[in-house]
Amino acid sequence: MKKRIKRILLWGMIGLVLLVGSGILLADYLMPPATGTPSHALPVQADQTALDRELEPMVARRPGKTGAIMLTSGVDAFAARALSARQAGRSLDMQYYIWQDDLTGHLLMYEAWKAAERGVRVRLLLDDISTSGKDGALLALDSHDNIEIRVYNPFRNRSGPMRVLEMVQRMFSITYRMHNKAWIADGRVAVVGGRNVGTEYFDAHDETNFRDLDLLLFGPAVEQASEIFDTFWNSDAVVPIAQLNRKSRRQINTVLEEIKEEARGETARRFLDKVDLSPSVRAYFTQELTPFWIGNLRVLSDPPLKWKAETRVDGLVAQLADVLRLTERKALLISPYFVPGNEGVTGFAALVRDRGAHVGIITNSLAANDVIAVHGGYANYRKQLLQTGVVLYEMRPEATDGDTSLFGSSGASLHTKAFVVDDRYGFIGSFNIDPRSIDLNTEMGVLFDDPALATALRDEYLRLSGPDQSYWVYLDPRGKLRWLDRASDPPVVLDNEPESSRWQRAVARVVGWLPIESQL
């Protein structure tokens, strides 16, 4: 019996090695081939659509400058997407890592459908890692003559055990994901930043909502976002969803009716009423919004086939590192997933030691982090960072700022990815300071040189690092980690990861011992 078990285990191990080995050797052939017909952004016209007529005069009065509005509120971020879709008359291009099959996901799907019904060409590009079980809704949307959906680095097997088997076989190549986030209407308006599509990103979740940040852009930089979208849309890593799965006409019609019914339902109405009451939405309709007008602003991205490129030379991380090296007085960074590695610690330490700069970092506390494994990786560098003089803040899980969700939830998790240098240079986008953003994911964002927008981003950093939002992390005289709860009166010093359970602390500790940092 023992010999039989050993033979089974041996052949199982041999099979696993052969499966993974074939995945490494045949990685380029295992991914479904790109079969989509190439297409490109439609040319902008002077007065073809409502967005053309609204924005062309504003942009013309400020040649070479891009208008930018910071979207700190989830409700405002939803409104920017929904309103631009309603105003679109030519094209709608959307690129996302996650598009949830939930209330806000369906509402924005319905906006895209209604735009297509008006004759708008709609292109939706999604990373395939989060589409499992969602093919029905995607194929329903894709069934419209004016809508096409494509997926990045997709699975051939759409569900069931074969999908799991494919994940094991392609365990290395499947880790390359598209983390970009962009919403582009008529080539006139672009929303670029950290938000995916889902209730937790738009202050509509009933438990925990993300504190996130986008930029609403109009002007020359929108063309850069469109060029990035086209590069991905036409790349070898992208496949039309219709080539990967099939659904009957009856199934598609059923899904469409469910989406439309939900969009007209009571819960949707409550959320849309909240959107209508937003001061920013009202300011838009009364033409009282005051954007920043910036000459030196660029939309940047990694290449679609990042794993084949010299990413450290020409990728997004290299350009961001160049800006951080310009620091003379202070660098303020916000990263929900923060695993700096030895290279990052050395770089931050050099800014503090050699230039006397203030380096401040906000990330999630263990209790606020939605990925405990990442916190385990971050914890390995926490003491080193503090010893070099870096200032650390960790987000409180119950942080509130008066911006509650649709259902009154007070839970919060940091999802903003941004930095500001010397109140002049800044970045807002999808890039976390961790190995996954550096080496595995494609990332995207907005890099700018503008004191006014930099000051606004600095103020957002100061808000998030405030007592009601974050714990201050420091080392006591004996070199022990401590967390200061500054919201208490008087302030309270905590000896352990605040508001975390023993189980969370144990898991984070064990993960920190494992050799998996490259995947975090």
C-alpha positions, -999 to 999 in steps of 0.1 A, spaced: 0 0 0 28 24 9 46 16 -23 15 23 -43 10 57 -26 47 65 -33 43 56 -70 11 77 -72 29 107 -56 60 102 -78 39 101 -110 19 131 -97 51 151 -92 65 140 -126 32 151 -142 32 184 -124 68 191 -135 60 182 -171 29 204 -170 47 234 -157 77 228 -179 56 227 -210 40 260 -198 74 276 -196 87 262 -229 54 269 -248 42 300 -231 38 320 -263 19 292 -279 -4 284 -250 -19 319 -249 -48 322 -274 -36 340 -306 -46 376 -312 -74 375 -338 -90 409 -335 -92 432 -364 -69 463 -358 -88 495 -350 -78 529 -337 -92 560 -319 -116 579 -341 -104 614 -350 -116 643 -329 -139 668 -346 -146 705 -338 -184 702 -332 -195 667 -340 -207 657 -305 -218 673 -273 -184 668 -258 -167 684 -288 -189 715 -285 -185 717 -247 -147 713 -246 -133 725 -279 -137 762 -269 -122 757 -235 -91 739 -248 -87 763 -277 -84 792 -253 -54 774 -236 -33 760 -264 -9 732 -254 -25 728 -219 -45 699 -205 -73 705 -180 -72 682 -149 -96 677 -121 -88 655 -91 -115 629 -82 -111 620 -46 -147 610 -40 -160 577 -53 -193 592 -61 -177 619 -82 -155 592 -99 -186 573 -109 -203 605 -121 -173 614 -143 -176 581 -161 -214 580 -164 -218 616 -175 -191 614 -201 -207 582 -215 -241 600 -217 -225 629 -235 -204 608 -259 -215 608 -295 -186 592 -313 -165 567 -292 -161 552 -258 -129 533 -250 -124 516 -216 -95 497 -202 -96 480 -168 -80 454 -146 -113 447 -128 -149 453 -138 -171 438 -111 -204 420 -118 -222 443 -94 -245 473 -91 -220 500 -104 -205 475 -129 -240 469 -144 -249 506 -143 -218 515 -163 -224 486 -187 -259 499 -192 -244 534 -200 -221 518 -225 -251 499 -241 -272 531 -243 -242 549 -260 -239 521 -285 -277 524 -292 -270 560 -302 -244 549 -326 -213 553 -304 -185 529 -311 -176 511 -278 -144 492 -271 -139 476 -238 -105 460 -229 -103 439 -197 -76 419 -180 -88 383 -181 -77 372 -146 -109 387 -131 -134 377 -158 -141 341 -145 -179 336 -143 -186 369 -161 -185 358 -197 -223 359 -199 -225 396 -191 -195 404 -213 -209 384 -243 -243 401 -238 -226 435 -241 -204 423 -270 -235 411 -289 -243 447 -298 -231 457 -333 -214 488 -320 -196 471 -290 -165 449 -290 -149 434 -259 -114 421 -258 -94 405 -229 -57 406 -220 -36 375 -216 -67 353 -216 -74 317 -205 -84 293 -233 -106 275 -208 -132 298 -195 -144 278 -164 -142 246 -144 -113 222 -137 -97 228 -171 -93 265 -162 -75 255 -130 -53 230 -149 -44 257 -174 -36 281 -145 -11 255 -131 4 249 -165 8 286 -172 17 295 -136 45 318 -147 31 334 -179 -4 338 -163 11 362 -137 16 389 -163 -15 411 -159 -28 444 -173 -33 467 -143 -41 498 -165 -72 519 -158 -86 544 -184 -120 557 -195 -120 578 -227 -150 594 -243 -150 609 -278 -112 613 -275 -121 644 -255 -123 632 -219 -101 607 -201 -104 594 -166 -70 579 -155 -60 568 -121 -63 540 -95 -100 530 -96 -113 498 -112 -151 494 -118 -170 481 -88 -191 493 -58 -161 494 -35 -144 520 -58 -175 543 -59 -186 544 -22 -214 520 -29 -203 489 -10 -221 478 22 -189 469 41 -156 484 30 -149 511 4 -116 521 -11 -100 555 -7 -88 561 -42 -78 588 -67 -84 595 -104 -77 625 -127 -103 637 -151 -85 651 -181 -95 671 -212 -71 685 -238 -39 673 -255 -31 645 -229 -63 627 -238 -47 618 -271 -19 602 -253 -44 580 -233 -60 571 -266 -27 561 -281 -20 539 -251 -54 522 -254 -48 515 -292 -14 500 -285 -30 475 -260 -61 469 -281 -41 459 -312 -13 440 -293 -6 403 -295 -16 399 -258 -53 407 -265 -81 385 -278 -117 392 -286 -140 377 -260 -162 363 -287 -134 341 -299 -131 324 -265 -167 316 -255 -202 312 -269 -236 318 -254 -270 312 -268 -292 341 -279 -316 333 -251 -289 334 -225 -276 367 -238 -311 383 -238 -317 371 -203 -285 387 -190 -293 419 -209 -327 421 -193 -313 415 -159 -288 443 -163 -314 467 -175 -338 457 -147 -312 463 -121 -302 497 -136 -339 507 -132 -343 492 -97 -347 509 -63 -311 502 -52 -297 518 -84 -321 547 -80 -308 554 -44 -272 554 -56 -280 576 -87 -298 600 -64 -267 603 -43 -247 610 -75 -271 637 -85 -267 654 -51 -229 655 -54 -216 691 -52 -192 684 -80 -219 671 -103 -240 702 -96 -210 723 -103 -205 706 -136 -241 713 -147 -238 750 -136 -203 752 -153 -186 761 -121 -159 735 -120 -124 749 -119 -98 726 -134 -60 729 -132 -46 739 -166 -12 722 -171 13 725 -199 37 698 -186 14 667 -181 18 633 -197 -2 601 -196 23 571 -195 21 534 -196 42 502 -197 42 484 -231 15 456 -235 41 429 -237 60 442 -207 77 409 -199 94 409 -233 106 445 -230 135 462 -212 112 475 -186 138 490 -163 151 510 -192 120 523 -209 91 512 -186 70 533 -163 91 524 -132 122 540 -148 104 573 -155 89 574 -120 123 566 -104 138 595 -124 113 619 -109 118 607 -73 155 612 -77 148 649 -83 137 652 -47 155 680 -28 132 688 2 104 662 4 88 632 -12 54 621 -1 42 587 -13 9 569 -11 9 532 -20 -17 507 -7 5 477 -15 40 487 -5 69 462 -7 100 484 -15 126 457 -16 163 464 -6 167 487 -36 137 509 -26 149 511 10 183 522 -2 169 548 -25 146 563 2 175 562 27 197 581 3 171 609 0 170 613 38 207 608 45 223 626 16 198 654 9 182 658 43 148 653 26 116 644 43 103 611 30 68 602 41 49 571 31 12 561 36 2 525 32 -25 501 46 -23 488 81 -27 450 84 -64 454 94 -71 477 64 -51 456 38 -73 434 16 -42 413 7 -26 400 39 3 385 19 14 419 7 15 432 43 37 403 52 62 414 25 60 450 36 66 442 73 100 428 64 111 463 55 93 484 81 120 486 107 147 493 81 127 522 67 121 538 101 157 534 110 167 554 79 144 582 89 115 575 66 81 585 81 54 558 80 16 561 83 -7 531 81 -44 535 71 -70 528 97 -96 502 87 -125 523 100 -112 556 87 -139 581 79 -140 616 64 -177 622 62 -180 604 29 -200 574 37 -212 546 14 -246 541 0 -254 517 29 -237 538 56 -205 517 58 -176 532 77 -150 507 66 -121 519 45 -91 505 27 -64 526 9 -62 521 -28 -47 555 -39 -14 552 -58 4 585 -61 33 606 -50 43 643 -49 79 657 -49 89 692 -36 53 705 -41 60 705 -79 62 671 -95 36 644 -91 21 611 -102 -14 596 -100 -21 562 -115 -22 524 -110 14 519 -99 21 504 -65 55 504 -50 59 466 -51 76 439 -72 43 431 -91 40 466 -104 77 468 -112 81 435 -130 48 417 -137 19 441 -143 15 467 -169 8 500 -152 -5 534 -163 -8 569 -149 -4 607 -152 30 624 -145 30 661 -141 51 692 -133 27 717 -119 28 734 -84 -10 739 -82 -19 703 -88 11 692 -67 -2 712 -38 -37 696 -42 -21 662 -41 0 672 -11 -32 682 7 -47 648 -1 -16 632 14 -19 653 45 -56 644 48 -49 606 45 -20 609 70 -42 627 95 -52 613 129 -87 602 118 -73 584 88 -40 568 98 -18 555 126 17 569 129 43 541 130 75 546 149 103 529 168 105 533 206 139 538 224 144 500 225 138 497 187 104 481 190 76 489 166 48 511 179 16 526 165 3 559 178 -35 563 177 -36 601 175 -74 602 172 -78 591 208 -79 617 236 -52 614 249 -33 596 221 -27 559 227 4 539 220 -3 504 206 22 475 208 7 453 181 -7 458 146 -38 479 153 -73 462 152 -58 430 137 -65 395 149 -39 369 159 -48 349 128 -41 379 106 -8 386 123 2 349 121 -5 347 84 13 379 76 43 367 96 45 333 79 41 349 44 70 372 53 92 342 57 83 327 23 104 333 -9 75 348 -28 83 385 -27 86 387 -65 49 378 -67 36 404 -42 
